Amino acid sequence: MLRELILGGARSGKSRAAEARAAAWLAADASHAATLVATALPGDAEMAARISRHRADRALRVPALDTVEAPHGLGATLRRIADPRRLLIVDCLTLWLTQCLLPPPGTQAALPWDEERDQLLAAVQDSASPLVLVSNEIGLGVMPLSHEARECVDALGWLHQAVAARCGRVTLMVAGSELRVKDRPR
């Protein structure tokens, strides 16, 4: 069963690559379904506008792609909606982790980070659905100045390693081009 982690920088083509996977999945069989599991919280007006723009763009590119919001409880959400005929796309792990570790003002993480992470990793490992997980590869840049930001970078790197270990395919996106990092059956 497909389990893929798609990594890349900002505007590298990660989400479009995941959407292409969904379009191919949907075209392959009329009984197939696909759901985007969106993790973003609109913490401010600019983020709310971004989320709205992404929804509209996705609807034009892949009209049959359903959306479920899961800014917290991501592992539980994946378990709840998993089905062998439904491709699940998680977009994105970076926002989800950041919201768990540094909740936006006025919000609060539902579970401690260790529990959220462990539930996600178990859901990825045991998923009845094919999965495509999208995340930012942020460990290639300058080390952040703040302690909290460094903790997020470290936690994301460890999360990527743990998710990649559970995925048969890891793809790195660079300037809209795919670089296959790992490609073996699970």
C-alpha positions as CSV (number, residue, x, y, z in Angstrom):
1,M,0.0,0.0,0.0
2,L,1.3,3.5,-0.9
3,R,2.8,5.4,2.0
4,E,4.7,8.5,0.7
5,L,6.4,11.4,2.4
6,I,6.8,14.4,0.2
7,L,9.3,17.0,1.5
8,G,10.5,20.3,0.1
9,G,10.9,24.0,0.8
10,A,8.3,26.7,0.5
11,R,6.8,26.8,-3.0
12,S,8.7,23.8,-4.1
13,G,5.6,22.0,-5.5
14,K,4.9,19.6,-2.6
15,S,1.2,20.2,-2.5
16,R,0.8,20.1,-6.2
17,A,2.7,16.8,-6.3
18,A,0.3,15.4,-3.6
19,E,-2.7,16.7,-5.6
20,A,-1.3,14.9,-8.7
21,R,-1.2,11.7,-6.7
22,A,-4.8,12.2,-5.8
23,A,-5.9,12.9,-9.4
24,A,-4.1,9.8,-10.6
25,W,-5.7,7.7,-7.8
26,L,-9.2,9.0,-8.6
27,A,-8.7,8.4,-12.3
28,A,-7.5,4.9,-11.8
29,D,-10.8,3.5,-10.5
30,A,-14.3,4.9,-10.3
31,S,-14.7,3.5,-6.8
32,H,-11.7,5.4,-5.5
33,A,-12.1,8.5,-3.2
34,A,-9.5,10.9,-2.0
35,T,-9.4,13.2,1.1
36,L,-7.1,16.0,1.9
37,V,-6.5,16.2,5.7
38,A,-5.7,19.9,6.2
39,T,-3.8,20.8,9.4
40,A,-3.7,24.6,9.2
41,L,-5.3,26.9,11.8
42,P,-6.1,30.4,10.7
43,G,-4.1,32.3,13.4
44,D,-4.4,35.6,11.6
45,A,-6.0,37.3,8.7
46,E,-3.2,36.5,6.2
47,M,-3.2,32.8,7.2
48,A,-7.0,32.7,6.8
49,A,-6.7,34.2,3.3
50,R,-4.0,31.7,2.4
51,I,-6.2,28.8,3.6
52,S,-9.1,30.1,1.5
53,R,-6.9,30.5,-1.6
54,H,-5.5,27.0,-1.2
55,R,-9.1,25.6,-0.9
56,A,-10.2,27.4,-4.0
57,D,-7.1,26.4,-6.1
58,R,-7.4,22.8,-5.0
59,A,-11.1,22.7,-5.9
60,L,-10.2,23.8,-9.5
61,R,-7.3,21.3,-9.9
62,V,-8.8,18.2,-8.2
63,P,-12.6,18.8,-7.8
64,A,-13.3,15.4,-6.4
65,L,-10.8,15.8,-3.5
66,D,-12.7,16.1,-0.3
67,T,-11.3,18.0,2.6
68,V,-11.2,17.3,6.4
69,E,-9.8,19.7,8.9
70,A,-7.5,18.3,11.5
71,P,-5.3,20.9,13.2
72,H,-5.1,18.5,16.3
73,G,-5.8,14.9,16.7
74,L,-4.3,14.1,13.4
75,G,-3.6,10.4,14.1
76,A,-7.2,9.9,15.4
77,T,-8.6,11.6,12.3
78,L,-6.6,9.4,10.0
79,R,-7.8,6.3,11.8
80,R,-11.4,7.5,11.7
81,I,-11.5,8.1,7.9
82,A,-9.2,5.4,6.7
83,D,-10.5,3.1,4.0
84,P,-8.5,1.0,1.5
85,R,-10.4,2.8,-1.4
86,R,-9.7,6.3,0.0
87,L,-6.3,8.0,-0.6
88,L,-5.5,10.3,2.3
89,I,-3.3,13.4,1.8
90,V,-2.0,15.1,4.9
91,D,-1.0,18.7,4.2
92,C,1.1,19.6,6.1
93,L,3.0,18.0,9.0
94,T,5.0,21.2,9.5
95,L,2.0,23.4,10.4
96,W,0.6,20.6,12.5
97,L,3.8,20.2,14.5
98,T,4.2,23.9,14.9
99,Q,0.6,24.3,16.2
100,C,1.2,21.5,18.6
101,L,4.4,22.9,20.0
102,L,3.7,26.6,19.6
103,P,-0.1,27.0,19.5
104,P,-1.3,30.3,17.9
105,P,-2.7,32.9,20.3
106,G,-6.1,32.0,21.5
107,T,-5.7,28.3,20.7
108,Q,-4.4,25.4,22.7
109,A,-3.0,22.0,21.7
110,A,-5.5,19.2,22.4
111,L,-2.8,16.7,23.6
112,P,0.8,16.9,24.7
113,W,3.2,16.7,21.7
114,D,4.5,13.2,22.6
115,E,1.0,11.8,22.5
116,E,0.0,13.6,19.3
117,R,3.2,12.4,17.6
118,D,2.9,8.8,18.8
119,Q,-0.8,8.6,17.6
120,L,0.2,9.9,14.2
121,L,3.1,7.5,13.8
122,A,0.8,4.6,14.8
123,A,-1.9,5.7,12.4
124,V,0.7,5.9,9.5
125,Q,2.0,2.5,10.4
126,D,-1.4,0.8,10.6
127,S,-3.4,2.8,8.0
128,A,-5.9,1.0,5.9
129,S,-5.7,3.9,3.4
130,P,-2.9,4.7,1.1
131,L,-1.2,7.9,2.5
132,V,0.6,10.9,1.1
133,L,2.1,13.1,3.8
134,V,3.4,16.6,2.9
135,S,5.9,18.5,5.0
136,N,8.5,21.3,4.7
137,E,12.2,20.3,4.8
138,I,13.4,23.2,7.0
139,G,16.6,21.6,8.3
140,L,18.6,22.8,5.4
141,G,18.6,26.5,6.3
142,V,20.1,28.8,9.0
143,M,19.7,27.6,12.6
144,P,17.0,29.7,14.2
145,L,17.9,32.1,16.9
146,S,15.2,31.3,19.5
147,H,15.2,28.2,21.7
148,E,11.5,27.5,20.8
149,A,12.2,27.7,17.1
150,R,15.2,25.4,17.4
151,E,13.1,22.9,19.3
152,C,10.5,22.9,16.5
153,V,13.3,22.4,13.8
154,D,14.6,19.4,15.8
155,A,11.2,17.9,16.5
156,L,10.3,18.2,12.8
157,G,13.5,16.5,11.7
158,W,12.9,13.6,14.1
159,L,9.3,13.4,13.0
160,H,10.4,13.3,9.3
161,Q,12.8,10.4,10.1
162,A,10.1,8.5,11.9
163,V,7.5,9.0,9.2
164,A,10.0,8.2,6.4
165,A,10.8,4.9,8.2
166,R,7.1,4.0,7.9
167,C,6.8,5.0,4.2
168,G,7.9,3.1,1.2
169,R,8.5,6.2,-0.8
170,V,10.1,9.6,0.1
171,T,10.1,12.3,-2.5
172,L,12.0,15.6,-2.3
173,M,10.6,18.5,-4.3
174,V,13.0,21.1,-5.6
175,A,11.7,23.9,-7.9
176,G,8.7,21.8,-8.9
177,S,10.8,18.8,-9.8
178,E,10.6,15.5,-8.0
179,L,13.7,13.7,-6.6
180,R,13.0,10.2,-5.4
181,V,14.9,9.7,-2.2
182,K,13.5,6.3,-1.3
183,D,11.3,4.0,-3.3
184,R,10.7,0.5,-2.1
185,P,7.6,-1.4,-1.3
186,R,6.5,-1.5,2.3
